[in-house]
């Protein structure tokens, strides 16, 4: 304690001098020595240089040196039905930055990253610790270290599992005026041409030694890069505007729910159908930017709250409720389903596909189903509706092939297996060549399933082909949204780059 606490040293000297009889002189000298000791203790030694590269090569190694304040997260509360509510003021709903996990490049151990300028700000770690990384404009080979704790960026080794690269002026605000030559670009070894990506670029290393690229961009850029990936321009501007509002509302809801749930994942949404398709710069066109601009700030609400505006390709005639497919939002009018949708123009309004029971069986086994119940031979597939699940007499209309069942009963030579319709579709594959929707009847013969179905997608919310048909008949985008999300309200957030 004597060597570490200057106040104690000063007091001990005060006591010694006081015993000698000079109390006034002792007090003055003790206070002065105490002050000097405190000053000396506050002087920091210069920081040590970064450690040498563990691989033994001459490549420079970098580590972060200071921390920045954490990002302030939005507050939320949960209503009686368990849905998230994000405040009564529209300002609480603003999302000026969206972190998008670029699924198409995830899992690669090596990427080519093009840096467009010398003016790149590099930070490391989840807290954005500044990093002195002397990058120049050019293309770099980026590799994930097998340890999962370092990133090899060209000839540099960055000892972190998270590296963020930020260009001046691209993180906040609409970035539609930024040309491809002013963006980062990504490519795998198999890709000849790199794809420009908007906003800042974060590269993470997973535990398995794979790269996970994440971009951070503003809402307007996100809508412009998602719109034509979700809906073709030929559907018309009214349908495109309705789709843009659905994208903005769904994404805002998803981002706020993710951040309010203390979720530790480093991104808000993924660029795949797990959330919605963000196509990025390859899908940007003047019309997508114009629609994003003209609908800027528009979101849908019900009872003063945001909700997830689900949408799908083809209803097959009628939409279904979120409760019947996803198991939530029961009794919620905008997602209650039962909305007529003119989707006849879709090539998947009606369809026929075939499945091999042996392949379906293997998928079920991988998911943990009991092999003793699956058997070797499939005899029948029964469609189950809520009434039959409760043991009641089937309701009128349940024999209609256009109805979407709640579950299926797979009758085999060993027993009967019951599985929810959405889960079976996910196991088999929801593509157009496997099981486009859960609205189908089945004929079983020699372990081959022949499916006669309607529609493409989950069937909840806005039907994209239906929106296109309504728009071509003269409906405006507020009318289209009101049709597919009954009792919802279209409102515009008046601030921020939405």
C-alpha positions in Angstrom: 0.0 0.0 0.0 2.9 2.3 0.7 4.1 2.1 -2.9 0.7 2.4 -4.5 -1.3 5.0 -2.6 0.3 8.5 -2.7 -2.2 9.9 -0.1 -0.9 7.4 2.5 2.7 8.5 1.9 1.8 12.1 2.3 -0.1 11.5 5.6 2.8 9.4 7.0 5.2 12.2 6.3 2.8 14.7 7.9 2.8 12.6 11.0 6.6 12.3 11.2 7.0 16.1 10.8 4.3 16.8 13.3 6.0 14.7 16.0 9.1 16.9 15.4 7.1 19.9 16.5 6.5 21.9 13.3 2.8 21.3 12.7 2.2 24.2 10.3 5.3 23.4 8.3 4.3 19.7 8.4 0.8 20.4 7.0 2.2 22.5 4.1 4.9 20.0 3.2 2.5 17.1 3.5 -0.1 18.6 1.3 2.4 19.6 -1.3 4.0 16.1 -1.4 0.6 14.5 -1.6 -0.3 16.6 -4.7 2.9 15.8 -6.4 2.5 12.1 -5.8 -1.1 12.1 -7.2 0.1 13.9 -10.4 2.9 11.4 -10.8 0.6 8.5 -10.4 -1.8 9.8 -13.1 0.9 9.9 -15.8 0.4 6.9 -18.1 3.3 5.0 -19.6 3.3 4.8 -23.3 1.3 1.9 -24.7 3.2 -1.1 -25.9 3.5 -1.8 -29.6 1.1 -4.3 -31.2 2.2 -7.9 -30.8 4.1 -9.6 -33.6 2.2 -11.7 -36.1 1.6 -15.1 -34.6 2.3 -16.8 -37.9 5.9 -15.7 -37.9 5.6 -13.8 -41.2 6.5 -10.2 -41.7 2.9 -9.2 -42.3 1.8 -6.3 -40.0 -0.6 -7.1 -37.2 -3.2 -4.7 -35.8 -5.3 -4.4 -32.6 -7.8 -1.9 -31.4 -6.6 0.7 -28.9 -9.6 2.5 -27.4 -13.3 2.0 -27.1 -16.3 4.1 -28.1 -19.7 4.6 -26.4 -22.2 1.8 -27.1 -25.0 2.4 -29.6 -28.3 3.5 -28.0 -31.0 1.0 -28.6 -34.7 1.8 -29.0 -37.0 1.0 -26.2 -40.0 -1.3 -26.5 -42.9 -2.7 -24.6 -45.1 -5.7 -25.2 -48.9 -5.5 -25.4 -51.4 -8.0 -24.1 -51.1 -10.2 -27.1 -47.3 -10.5 -26.9 -46.7 -8.3 -30.0 -44.0 -5.7 -29.9 -45.1 -2.0 -29.6 -42.5 0.6 -30.3 -44.0 3.7 -28.7 -46.9 5.9 -29.6 -44.7 8.6 -31.3 -43.7 7.9 -34.8 -40.2 9.2 -34.0 -39.6 6.0 -32.1 -39.9 4.0 -35.3 -37.2 5.6 -37.2 -34.5 3.2 -38.4 -31.7 5.2 -40.0 -29.3 2.2 -40.2 -30.0 -1.4 -41.2 -27.4 -4.2 -40.8 -27.9 -6.7 -43.5 -26.2 -10.1 -43.5 -25.2 -10.9 -47.1 -26.2 -14.6 -47.2 -24.8 -15.2 -50.7 -21.3 -14.6 -49.5 -21.5 -16.2 -46.1 -19.6 -19.4 -45.5 -16.7 -18.5 -47.8 -13.2 -18.8 -46.3 -11.8 -16.3 -48.8 -13.2 -13.3 -50.6 -11.9 -10.5 -52.8 -12.7 -7.1 -51.4 -12.3 -4.0 -53.5 -11.6 -0.8 -51.6 -12.5 2.3 -53.7 -10.5 5.0 -52.0 -7.6 5.6 -49.6 -10.0 7.4 -47.2 -11.3 4.3 -45.3 -12.0 4.3 -41.6 -11.3 0.9 -40.0 -12.6 -0.2 -36.7 -12.4 -3.5 -34.9 -14.6 -5.5 -32.5 -18.3 -5.1 -31.8 -17.8 -1.8 -30.1 -16.1 -0.2 -33.0 -12.6 0.4 -31.6 -10.5 2.6 -33.9 -7.9 0.7 -35.9 -4.9 2.2 -37.7 -5.1 0.1 -40.9 -3.2 1.8 -43.8 -5.4 0.6 -46.6 -5.1 2.0 -50.1 -7.6 1.8 -53.0 -7.4 -1.6 -54.7 -8.5 -5.2 -54.5 -7.4 -7.3 -51.5 -7.7 -11.0 -50.8 -9.4 -11.5 -47.4 -9.1 -14.8 -45.5 -10.7 -16.0 -42.3 -8.2 -17.3 -39.8 -8.9 -20.9 -38.8 -8.9 -19.9 -35.2 -11.8 -17.6 -35.7 -10.0 -14.8 -34.0 -8.2 -13.0 -36.9 -8.8 -11.7 -40.4 -6.0 -11.7 -43.0 -6.6 -8.6 -45.2 -4.1 -8.6 -48.0 -0.7 -8.5 -46.3 -2.2 -7.3 -43.0 -3.3 -9.5 -40.2 -6.0 -8.0 -38.0 -6.4 -9.7 -34.6 -10.1 -9.5 -34.2 -13.1 -11.5 -35.3 -14.9 -8.3 -36.5 -13.5 -5.7 -38.9 -15.6 -2.8 -40.1 -14.6 -0.6 -43.1 -16.4 2.7 -43.5 -16.3 5.2 -46.4 -16.8 8.9 -45.8 -20.4 9.9 -46.4 -21.9 6.5 -47.1 -23.1 5.4 -43.7 -26.0 7.8 -43.1 -28.5 9.3 -45.5 -29.7 8.2 -49.0 -26.8 6.8 -51.0 -28.5 6.6 -54.4 -26.1 9.2 -55.8 -23.1 7.1 -54.9 -21.7 5.4 -58.0 -20.4 1.8 -58.1 -16.8 3.1 -58.4 -17.3 4.7 -54.9 -18.5 1.5 -53.1 -16.9 -1.5 -51.7 -17.2 -4.6 -53.9 -17.2 -8.3 -53.1 -16.5 -11.5 -55.0 -15.6 -15.1 -54.4 -12.9 -17.0 -56.1 -15.5 -18.4 -58.5 -16.9 -15.0 -59.4 -15.2 -13.2 -62.2 -16.8 -9.8 -61.5 -17.1 -8.2 -58.1 -20.5 -6.9 -56.9 -20.6 -3.4 -55.5 -22.3 -3.1 -52.1 -23.7 0.0 -50.5 -22.8 1.5 -47.1 -20.2 0.4 -44.7 -18.8 -3.2 -44.8 -18.3 -5.4 -41.8 -16.4 -8.7 -42.1 -16.8 -11.2 -39.3 -15.1 -14.5 -38.7 -17.2 -17.4 -37.5 -16.0 -20.1 -35.1 -15.6 -22.4 -38.0 -13.2 -20.1 -39.8 -15.6 -18.7 -42.4 -16.3 -15.1 -43.4 -19.7 -13.4 -42.7 -20.0 -10.0 -44.6 -22.5 -7.5 -43.2 -23.3 -4.1 -44.7 -24.9 -1.2 -42.9 -27.0 1.2 -45.0 -29.9 3.6 -44.8 -33.6 2.6 -45.2 -34.1 4.2 -48.6 -31.1 2.4 -50.1 -32.4 -0.8 -48.6 -35.8 -0.4 -50.1 -34.4 0.5 -53.5 -32.2 -2.6 -53.5 -35.0 -4.9 -52.4 -37.9 -3.7 -54.4 -37.2 -5.3 -57.8 -35.7 -8.4 -56.1 -39.2 -9.0 -54.7 -41.5 -7.7 -57.5 -40.8 -7.2 -61.2 -41.2 -3.7 -62.6 -43.8 -5.0 -65.1 -46.4 -5.2 -62.2 -46.8 -1.4 -62.5 -46.1 1.5 -60.2 -49.1 1.2 -58.0 -48.1 -2.4 -57.1 -44.5 -1.3 -56.7 -45.4 1.5 -54.3 -47.5 -0.9 -52.2 -44.6 -3.4 -52.2 -42.2 -0.6 -51.1 -44.4 0.3 -48.2 -44.7 -3.4 -47.2 -40.9 -3.8 -47.4 -40.3 -0.7 -45.2 -42.9 -1.6 -42.6 -41.8 -5.2 -42.4 -38.1 -4.3 -42.1 -38.7 -1.5 -39.5 -40.7 -3.9 -37.4 -38.1 -6.7 -37.7 -35.2 -4.4 -36.9 -36.9 -2.9 -33.8 -37.9 -6.4 -32.6 -34.4 -7.7 -33.1 -32.7 -4.8 -31.2 -35.3 -4.7 -28.4 -35.0 -8.4 -27.8 -31.4 -8.2 -26.5 -30.4 -10.3 -29.5 -26.7 -10.7 -29.7 -26.6 -11.4 -33.4 -24.6 -8.7 -35.2 -27.2 -8.0 -37.9 -30.8 -7.0 -38.2 -32.0 -8.9 -41.3 -30.7 -11.3 -43.8 -30.6 -10.8 -47.6 -32.6 -14.0 -48.1 -36.2 -15.1 -47.8 -35.5 -15.8 -44.1 -36.5 -12.1 -44.0 -36.9 -10.7 -47.5 -34.7 -10.7 -50.6 -32.3 -7.8 -50.6 -30.7 -7.9 -54.1 -28.5 -4.8 -53.7 -27.0 -2.9 -56.6 -27.7 -5.5 -59.3 -31.4 -4.9 -58.8 -31.3 -1.1 -58.5 -33.0 0.8 -61.3 -34.2 4.4 -61.7 -37.8 3.2 -61.0 -36.8 1.5 -57.8 -35.1 4.7 -56.5 -38.0 6.8 -57.6 -40.5 4.6 -55.8 -38.4 4.5 -52.7 -38.2 8.2 -52.8 -41.9 8.8 -53.5 -43.0 6.5 -50.7 -40.3 7.6 -48.2 -41.5 7.4 -44.7 -44.7 5.5 -45.5 -45.5 2.6 -43.1 -48.6 0.7 -42.1 -50.0 0.6 -38.6 -52.9 -0.9 -36.8 -54.2 0.5 -33.5 -51.3 2.9 -33.5 -48.7 0.1 -33.7 -46.4 -1.3 -36.4 -46.9 -4.9 -37.4 -45.0 -7.3 -39.7 -46.5 -6.8 -43.2 -46.0 -10.3 -44.6 -46.2 -10.7 -48.4 -45.9 -13.6 -50.8 -46.0 -14.3 -54.5 -49.3 -16.0 -55.3 -52.3 -16.6 -53.1 -54.0 -19.1 -55.3 -57.2 -17.2 -54.9 -57.5 -16.3 -51.2 -55.0 -15.2 -48.6 -54.7 -17.0 -45.2 -54.2 -15.8 -41.6 -50.9 -15.4 -40.0 -52.2 -17.5 -37.1 -52.8 -20.5 -39.3 -49.4 -20.5 -40.9 -47.0 -18.8 -38.5 -48.9 -19.5 -35.3 -49.1 -15.8 -34.2 -51.3 -12.7 -34.5 -54.5 -14.5 -33.9 -57.5 -12.2 -34.2 -55.4 -9.5 -35.7 -57.5 -7.9 -38.5 -54.8 -6.9 -41.0 -53.4 -10.4 -41.0 -56.6 -12.4 -40.5 -56.6 -13.6 -44.2 -59.6 -14.5 -46.2 -58.9 -11.8 -48.7 -59.8 -12.5 -52.3 -56.8 -12.0 -54.6 -56.8 -12.2 -58.4 -53.6 -14.2 -58.9 -54.6 -16.0 -62.1 -51.7 -14.4 -64.0 -49.2 -16.3 -62.0 -47.7 -19.4 -63.5 -48.1 -21.0 -60.1 -51.8 -20.1 -59.6 -52.2 -23.8 -60.2 -49.5 -26.4 -60.3 -48.6 -30.1 -60.2 -45.3 -31.6 -58.8 -44.1 -35.0 -57.8 -42.1 -36.1 -54.7 -40.3 -39.3 -53.9 -41.4 -40.7 -50.5 -37.9 -42.0 -49.8 -36.4 -38.5 -50.1 -39.2 -37.1 -47.9 -38.6 -39.8 -45.4 -34.9 -39.0 -45.2 -35.6 -35.4 -44.5 -38.0 -36.4 -41.8 -35.5 -38.7 -40.2 -32.9 -35.9 -40.2 -35.4 -33.7 -38.3 -35.7 -36.3 -35.6 -38.9 -38.2 -36.5 -39.2 -41.7 -35.3 -38.1 -44.2 -37.9 -40.4 -46.9 -36.4 -43.4 -44.7 -37.3 -42.2 -43.6 -40.8 -42.0 -47.1 -42.1 -40.9 -48.0 -45.7 -44.1 -47.5 -47.6 -46.4 -44.4 -47.7 -50.1 -45.3 -48.2 -51.9 -42.0 -47.8 -51.6 -38.2 -47.0 -54.5 -36.7 -45.2 -55.2 -33.0 -44.9 -56.0 -31.9 -41.4 -57.9 -28.7 -40.6 -58.5 -27.1 -37.2 -61.9 -28.8 -36.8 -60.5 -32.3 -37.5 -57.6 -31.6 -35.1 -60.2 -31.0 -32.4 -62.1 -34.1 -33.2 -65.1 -32.3 -34.7 -66.9 -32.9 -37.9 -65.1 -31.3 -40.8 -66.5 -27.9 -41.6 -68.2 -27.3 -45.0 -65.7 -26.4 -47.6 -62.7 -28.3 -46.1 -62.9 -30.7 -49.0 -62.2 -27.8 -51.3 -58.7 -28.4 -52.9 -58.0 -24.6 -52.7 -58.1 -24.7 -48.8 -54.8 -24.7 -47.0 -54.7 -27.4 -44.3 -53.2 -26.8 -40.8 -51.4 -30.1 -40.8 -50.9 -33.4 -42.7 -51.2 -37.0 -41.5 -48.7 -39.3 -43.2 -50.1 -42.8 -43.1 -47.4 -45.5 -43.6 -47.1 -49.2 -43.2 -45.8 -48.6 -39.7 -48.2 -46.0 -38.4 -49.3 -42.4 -38.8 -47.1 -39.3 -38.4 -48.6 -35.9 -38.0 -46.7 -32.8 -39.1 -47.7 -29.1 -39.4 -48.0 -28.0 -43.0 -45.4 -25.2 -42.9 -42.9 -27.5 -41.4 -43.4 -30.1 -44.1 -43.0 -27.5 -46.7 -39.7 -26.3 -45.2 -38.4 -29.9 -45.0 -39.3 -30.8 -48.5 -38.3 -27.4 -50.0 -40.5 -24.4 -50.7 -39.3 -23.9 -54.3 -41.5 -24.0 -57.3 -40.3 -27.5 -58.2 -40.9 -29.1 -54.8 -43.8 -27.7 -52.7 -44.7 -24.2 -53.8 -47.3 -23.8 -51.1 -49.2 -25.9 -48.5 -52.4 -25.6 -50.5 -52.6 -29.0 -52.3 -54.2 -32.4 -52.5 -52.1 -35.6 -52.8 -52.3 -38.8 -54.7 -50.0 -41.5 -53.5 -48.9 -44.4 -55.8 -45.8 -46.6 -55.4 -44.2 -44.3 -52.9 -44.6 -41.3 -55.3 -46.6 -38.3 -54.1 -48.3 -36.3 -56.9 -49.3 -32.9 -55.6 -52.0 -30.8 -57.2 -51.8 -27.4 -55.7 -52.5 -23.7 -55.8 -50.4 -20.6 -55.1 -46.7 -19.9 -54.3 -45.5 -18.9 -50.8 -47.0 -18.8 -47.3 -50.2 -17.0 -48.4 -50.2 -14.4 -45.6 -50.7 -10.7 -46.3 -50.1 -9.0 -49.6 -50.3 -11.2 -52.7 -47.8 -9.8 -55.2 -49.6 -11.1 -58.4 -52.9 -9.9 -56.9 -51.4 -6.4 -56.2 -50.2 -6.3 -59.8 -53.7 -7.2 -61.1 -55.4 -4.6 -58.8 -53.0 -1.9 -59.9 -53.6 -2.6 -63.6 -57.3 -2.3 -62.9 -56.8 1.2 -61.6 -56.3 0.8 -57.8 -53.8 3.1 -56.1 -51.2 1.9 -53.7 -53.2 2.9 -50.6 -56.1 1.0 -51.9 -54.0 -2.1 -52.6 -52.6 -2.0 -49.1 -56.0 -1.5 -47.5 -57.3 -4.5 -49.5 -54.6 -6.9 -48.4 -54.2 -5.5 -44.8 -57.8 -4.8 -43.7 -58.3 -2.0 -41.1 -54.6 -1.0 -41.3 -53.7 2.7 -41.6 -51.1 4.2 -44.0 -49.0 6.9 -42.3 -45.9 8.9 -43.2 -43.0 9.4 -40.8 -42.0 13.0 -41.3 -38.4 12.9 -40.3 -35.3 10.9 -41.2 -34.1 9.2 -44.4 -36.8 6.5 -44.6 
